[in-house]
Amino acid sequence: MHPVRTAQRAVTIPVEFLASIARHQTLLKEFIKKEIRSRFIGSLAGKLWLVITPLSQIVIFYFVFGVILKMRLSAELAGTQNFVAFLLAGLLPWIAFSEAVLRGTGIILSNAEIIKKVVMPVELLPFVEVTTSFILGYIGFALYLVYLAFKGYADITWLMLPLVIALLFLFTAGLITFLSAITVFFRDTQQLMNLVIQAWFYLTPIIYPVYMIPARYADWIKINPMYPFITLFQEILLKHQVSWLLLATSSGLAIVSFAGGSLFFYKLKHSFSDVL
């Protein structure tokens, strides 16, 4: 294919992808409402699981690292000596991201019957999962902001948070779009991502600050695509500063992820019905 035409497609397909989602936003909202309801159907605790699940993780990490290992933070380098405040700055965005990835990877397979029977814009499905996970996940994040404000951490730099969240959303949407498409043909992708997410979490500076990483490993940790996003959250929330390099890196990752994911999805989506 001609290089110019290839470059044009690399731009137009992601734009068309977003345009399709915008055109079908009413349908998207209905899918999101259905997904939110389905997560709580038959659950005795209902919406309490929104609090119970992250709270249990917070308690475990605090007990292991704050009580047993007695991790001490530098207020100058980490922005706080409060381990819980530091932990939540990275953990809450991570929970929304990982929940979206783990659920979104199999979103096409779980809706196979609908795809085979109804003509619909199948590209909506990855966005249903990432939007649902972010809506539910950032409820806890909003409560965390109230907690930080009460502790005196509120700052004008917090105005940058919506941009960072939007970039993480776009990055996650691109990743899910890619994974959901490849899972249709390679069903083991779902099981593989469970292992990847577990390892990915510990390779991301969430339960430990960046300055504690030994120098010989620091550059490797920074290759991690989630590193700039999580670090931005920590720095904005606790240190009240914005690294423009990290912001530029996050922007680049979000664009590349979404463009690459949508291009890959576009090439494979016409074959979904044959495989499903």
Contacts in CASP RR format, 6 or more apart in sequence:
PFRMAT RR
TARGET T0000
AUTHOR 0000-0000-0000
METHOD contacts of the structure
MODEL  1
MHPVRTAQRAVTIPVEFLASIARHQTLLKEFIKKEIRSRFIGSLAGKLWL
VITPLSQIVIFYFVFGVILKMRLSAELAGTQNFVAFLLAGLLPWIAFSEA
VLRGTGIILSNAEIIKKVVMPVELLPFVEVTTSFILGYIGFALYLVYLAF
KGYADITWLMLPLVIALLFLFTAGLITFLSAITVFFRDTQQLMNLVIQAW
FYLTPIIYPVYMIPARYADWIKINPMYPFITLFQEILLKHQVSWLLLATS
SGLAIVSFAGGSLFFYKLKHSFSDVL
9 263 0 8 1.000
10 259 0 8 1.000
10 263 0 8 1.000
13 259 0 8 1.000
13 262 0 8 1.000
13 263 0 8 1.000
13 266 0 8 1.000
14 258 0 8 1.000
14 259 0 8 1.000
14 260 0 8 1.000
14 262 0 8 1.000
14 263 0 8 1.000
17 123 0 8 1.000
17 262 0 8 1.000
17 265 0 8 1.000
17 266 0 8 1.000
20 121 0 8 1.000
20 123 0 8 1.000
20 124 0 8 1.000
21 28 0 8 1.000
21 121 0 8 1.000
21 123 0 8 1.000
21 124 0 8 1.000
21 127 0 8 1.000
23 121 0 8 1.000
24 121 0 8 1.000
24 124 0 8 1.000
27 120 0 8 1.000
27 121 0 8 1.000
27 124 0 8 1.000
28 124 0 8 1.000
28 127 0 8 1.000
28 128 0 8 1.000
28 131 0 8 1.000
31 124 0 8 1.000
31 125 0 8 1.000
31 128 0 8 1.000
32 128 0 8 1.000
32 131 0 8 1.000
32 132 0 8 1.000
32 135 0 8 1.000
35 128 0 8 1.000
35 129 0 8 1.000
35 132 0 8 1.000
36 132 0 8 1.000
36 135 0 8 1.000
36 136 0 8 1.000
39 49 0 8 1.000
39 132 0 8 1.000
39 136 0 8 1.000
40 46 0 8 1.000
40 47 0 8 1.000
40 49 0 8 1.000
43 49 0 8 1.000
45 52 0 8 1.000
50 136 0 8 1.000
50 137 0 8 1.000
50 139 0 8 1.000
50 140 0 8 1.000
51 140 0 8 1.000
53 95 0 8 1.000
54 91 0 8 1.000
54 92 0 8 1.000
54 95 0 8 1.000
54 137 0 8 1.000
54 140 0 8 1.000
57 91 0 8 1.000
57 95 0 8 1.000
58 84 0 8 1.000
58 87 0 8 1.000
58 88 0 8 1.000
58 91 0 8 1.000
61 87 0 8 1.000
61 91 0 8 1.000
61 207 0 8 1.000
62 83 0 8 1.000
62 84 0 8 1.000
62 87 0 8 1.000
65 71 0 8 1.000
65 83 0 8 1.000
65 87 0 8 1.000
65 207 0 8 1.000
65 208 0 8 1.000
66 83 0 8 1.000
71 83 0 8 1.000
71 208 0 8 1.000
72 81 0 8 1.000
73 79 0 8 1.000
73 80 0 8 1.000
73 81 0 8 1.000
73 82 0 8 1.000
73 83 0 8 1.000
73 86 0 8 1.000
73 209 0 8 1.000
74 81 0 8 1.000
74 209 0 8 1.000
74 211 0 8 1.000
75 81 0 8 1.000
77 209 0 8 1.000
77 211 0 8 1.000
78 86 0 8 1.000
78 209 0 8 1.000
78 211 0 8 1.000
78 234 0 8 1.000
78 238 0 8 1.000
78 239 0 8 1.000
79 86 0 8 1.000
79 234 0 8 1.000
79 238 0 8 1.000
79 239 0 8 1.000
80 86 0 8 1.000
80 153 0 8 1.000
80 238 0 8 1.000
82 151 0 8 1.000
85 147 0 8 1.000
85 148 0 8 1.000
85 151 0 8 1.000
85 153 0 8 1.000
85 238 0 8 1.000
86 209 0 8 1.000
86 234 0 8 1.000
86 238 0 8 1.000
87 206 0 8 1.000
87 207 0 8 1.000
88 144 0 8 1.000
88 147 0 8 1.000
89 144 0 8 1.000
89 233 0 8 1.000
89 234 0 8 1.000
89 237 0 8 1.000
89 238 0 8 1.000
90 206 0 8 1.000
90 230 0 8 1.000
90 233 0 8 1.000
90 234 0 8 1.000
91 206 0 8 1.000
91 207 0 8 1.000
92 137 0 8 1.000
92 138 0 8 1.000
92 140 0 8 1.000
92 141 0 8 1.000
92 144 0 8 1.000
93 141 0 8 1.000
93 165 0 8 1.000
93 168 0 8 1.000
93 229 0 8 1.000
93 230 0 8 1.000
93 233 0 8 1.000
94 201 0 8 1.000
94 204 0 8 1.000
94 206 0 8 1.000
94 226 0 8 1.000
94 230 0 8 1.000
95 137 0 8 1.000
96 133 0 8 1.000
96 134 0 8 1.000
96 136 0 8 1.000
96 137 0 8 1.000
96 138 0 8 1.000
96 141 0 8 1.000
96 168 0 8 1.000
97 133 0 8 1.000
97 168 0 8 1.000
97 172 0 8 1.000
97 226 0 8 1.000
97 229 0 8 1.000
98 197 0 8 1.000
98 200 0 8 1.000
98 201 0 8 1.000
99 133 0 8 1.000
99 136 0 8 1.000
99 137 0 8 1.000
100 129 0 8 1.000
100 130 0 8 1.000
100 132 0 8 1.000
100 133 0 8 1.000
100 134 0 8 1.000
100 172 0 8 1.000
100 176 0 8 1.000
101 172 0 8 1.000
101 175 0 8 1.000
101 176 0 8 1.000
101 179 0 8 1.000
101 193 0 8 1.000
101 197 0 8 1.000
102 193 0 8 1.000
102 194 0 8 1.000
102 197 0 8 1.000
103 129 0 8 1.000
103 132 0 8 1.000
103 133 0 8 1.000
104 126 0 8 1.000
104 129 0 8 1.000
104 130 0 8 1.000
104 176 0 8 1.000
104 179 0 8 1.000
104 180 0 8 1.000
105 176 0 8 1.000
105 179 0 8 1.000
105 180 0 8 1.000
105 183 0 8 1.000
105 189 0 8 1.000
105 190 0 8 1.000
105 193 0 8 1.000
106 179 0 8 1.000
106 180 0 8 1.000
106 183 0 8 1.000
106 189 0 8 1.000
106 190 0 8 1.000
107 125 0 8 1.000
107 126 0 8 1.000
107 128 0 8 1.000
107 129 0 8 1.000
107 176 0 8 1.000
107 180 0 8 1.000
108 115 0 8 1.000
108 122 0 8 1.000
108 125 0 8 1.000
108 180 0 8 1.000
108 181 0 8 1.000
108 183 0 8 1.000
108 184 0 8 1.000
108 272 0 8 1.000
108 276 0 8 1.000
109 183 0 8 1.000
109 184 0 8 1.000
109 187 0 8 1.000
109 190 0 8 1.000
109 276 0 8 1.000
111 125 0 8 1.000
112 276 0 8 1.000
114 120 0 8 1.000
115 122 0 8 1.000
115 272 0 8 1.000
115 273 0 8 1.000
115 276 0 8 1.000
116 273 0 8 1.000
116 276 0 8 1.000
122 269 0 8 1.000
122 272 0 8 1.000
123 177 0 8 1.000
123 262 0 8 1.000
123 265 0 8 1.000
123 266 0 8 1.000
123 269 0 8 1.000
125 180 0 8 1.000
126 173 0 8 1.000
126 174 0 8 1.000
126 176 0 8 1.000
126 177 0 8 1.000
126 180 0 8 1.000
126 265 0 8 1.000
127 173 0 8 1.000
129 176 0 8 1.000
130 169 0 8 1.000
130 172 0 8 1.000
130 173 0 8 1.000
130 176 0 8 1.000
134 165 0 8 1.000
134 169 0 8 1.000
134 172 0 8 1.000
138 165 0 8 1.000
145 158 0 8 1.000
148 154 0 8 1.000
148 237 0 8 1.000
153 237 0 8 1.000
153 238 0 8 1.000
153 240 0 8 1.000
155 240 0 8 1.000
156 240 0 8 1.000
157 236 0 8 1.000
157 240 0 8 1.000
157 241 0 8 1.000
157 242 0 8 1.000
158 236 0 8 1.000
158 237 0 8 1.000
160 232 0 8 1.000
160 236 0 8 1.000
160 242 0 8 1.000
160 247 0 8 1.000
161 233 0 8 1.000
161 236 0 8 1.000
161 237 0 8 1.000
163 247 0 8 1.000
164 229 0 8 1.000
164 232 0 8 1.000
164 233 0 8 1.000
164 236 0 8 1.000
164 247 0 8 1.000
164 250 0 8 1.000
167 229 0 8 1.000
167 250 0 8 1.000
167 251 0 8 1.000
167 253 0 8 1.000
167 254 0 8 1.000
168 229 0 8 1.000
168 250 0 8 1.000
168 254 0 8 1.000
170 254 0 8 1.000
170 255 0 8 1.000
170 257 0 8 1.000
170 258 0 8 1.000
171 225 0 8 1.000
171 229 0 8 1.000
171 250 0 8 1.000
171 253 0 8 1.000
171 254 0 8 1.000
171 257 0 8 1.000
171 258 0 8 1.000
172 257 0 8 1.000
173 257 0 8 1.000
173 258 0 8 1.000
174 257 0 8 1.000
174 258 0 8 1.000
174 260 0 8 1.000
174 261 0 8 1.000
174 262 0 8 1.000
175 257 0 8 1.000
175 261 0 8 1.000
177 258 0 8 1.000
177 261 0 8 1.000
177 262 0 8 1.000
177 264 0 8 1.000
177 265 0 8 1.000
178 257 0 8 1.000
178 260 0 8 1.000
178 261 0 8 1.000
178 264 0 8 1.000
178 265 0 8 1.000
179 189 0 8 1.000
179 193 0 8 1.000
180 265 0 8 1.000
181 261 0 8 1.000
181 264 0 8 1.000
181 265 0 8 1.000
181 268 0 8 1.000
181 269 0 8 1.000
181 272 0 8 1.000
182 189 0 8 1.000
182 264 0 8 1.000
182 268 0 8 1.000
183 189 0 8 1.000
183 190 0 8 1.000
184 268 0 8 1.000
184 271 0 8 1.000
184 272 0 8 1.000
184 275 0 8 1.000
184 276 0 8 1.000
185 268 0 8 1.000
185 275 0 8 1.000
200 224 0 8 1.000
200 226 0 8 1.000
203 221 0 8 1.000
203 224 0 8 1.000
204 221 0 8 1.000
204 224 0 8 1.000
204 226 0 8 1.000
204 227 0 8 1.000
204 230 0 8 1.000
205 213 0 8 1.000
205 221 0 8 1.000
205 227 0 8 1.000
205 230 0 8 1.000
205 231 0 8 1.000
205 234 0 8 1.000
206 230 0 8 1.000
209 234 0 8 1.000
210 218 0 8 1.000
210 221 0 8 1.000
210 231 0 8 1.000
213 221 0 8 1.000
221 227 0 8 1.000
225 253 0 8 1.000
225 257 0 8 1.000
228 246 0 8 1.000
228 247 0 8 1.000
228 249 0 8 1.000
228 250 0 8 1.000
228 253 0 8 1.000
229 250 0 8 1.000
229 253 0 8 1.000
231 243 0 8 1.000
231 246 0 8 1.000
232 242 0 8 1.000
232 243 0 8 1.000
232 246 0 8 1.000
232 247 0 8 1.000
232 250 0 8 1.000
235 241 0 8 1.000
235 242 0 8 1.000
235 243 0 8 1.000
235 246 0 8 1.000
236 242 0 8 1.000
END
